[in-house]
Amino acid sequence: MPQERLYIVAYDIADPKRWKRVFRIMKGHGTWLQLSLFQCRLSARRRIGLFARLEAAIHHAEDHVLILDLGPAEKAGPGVISIGKSYEAPARHAIVI
């Protein structure tokens, strides 16, 4: 299995239609944590694909996507401090096709 890295992706999209498009793209690549915030485990190939889809979906003068690389997924875990509602780290599930 190719090495996966753990990413946190946050975005600020000015137009509601583009926001929905970016949300759908992200839902196919990661786990939704909060409004406009996803956690993704991506191989190099999936990362390139995600970045290309996001590049095509946003308006570069109005929108902003921030991608934080937390390192190798097997070794990295986001250190989360939660205020308010309790936080549960997303569970990883195997998908059999």
N, C-alpha and C positions, 0 to 999 in steps of 0.2 A: 504494500500500500504506500502510495506517495506520502511524504511528510506533509501534514496539515499544519497551518499556523492559525492562531486565534486572533480574530479582529473584532473591534468594536466599531460600528459604523453609525454615525449620527448625521442627520441631514436637516437642512432648513430650505424648504422649497416654497417659492413665492406664489405659485399658481396652484389652486386645488386640483386641477386635472393632472398636472405634472406630479404633484405630491402623491396622488393615487397610483400613478404609473410607477414612481420610484418605490412606493410601498409594496406593490405587487412584485417588482423585481427583487426587492430585499426578502420578501416572504419565501421566495424560491431558493434563497441562498443562506438563510440564517434563522435565528430564533428571535422573535420580537420580544424586547424587554420593556420598552415604554414607547410612547408616541415618538416616532422618528428616531428610534434607537434600537439597533440590532446587534446580536452577538453572532459571529460567523466562524465556522471552522472550515478553512478552504485550502485545497491543494493549490499549487502554483497555476495549474490550468484553469481551475474554477475561479481563482482570483482574477486572472487576466480577463476571463469571460464576464465576470461581474463588473469589473472596472469599465470595460468596453460598453456594456449595456447602460451603466450609469452615465458615462460620458455622452452617449447618444440621447439619453432621456432628459437631461437637465438643460436649462438655459444658463449658460456660463456667466452672463452678466448679472443675473438675478438670484441664482440658486447657489447653495453651498453644501458640499458633502465632505465630511471629515472622517477619515479612516485611521484608526489607531491599531498598530500592529503590536500585539502583546507577546509575540514569540511562538515557539513550537507549541502546538495545542496540547500535546501530552504532558508538557512541563509547566505550561502557563495556566493560570486560573485567575480570573479577574478578582482582585481584592475589592470587595464591595462593602461599603458602609451604607446602611439603609436607615433613613429617618422617615417615620410615618409607617406606612404599610410594611409588613414583613416582606423580605426578599428571599426568593428561592432560586438558586442557580438552575438554569435549564438543564434538564436531564438529556443525555445522549441515548438515542434509541437506534437499534439496528433495523434496517429496512431490507426485507427479503423480496427480491423481484423474481 
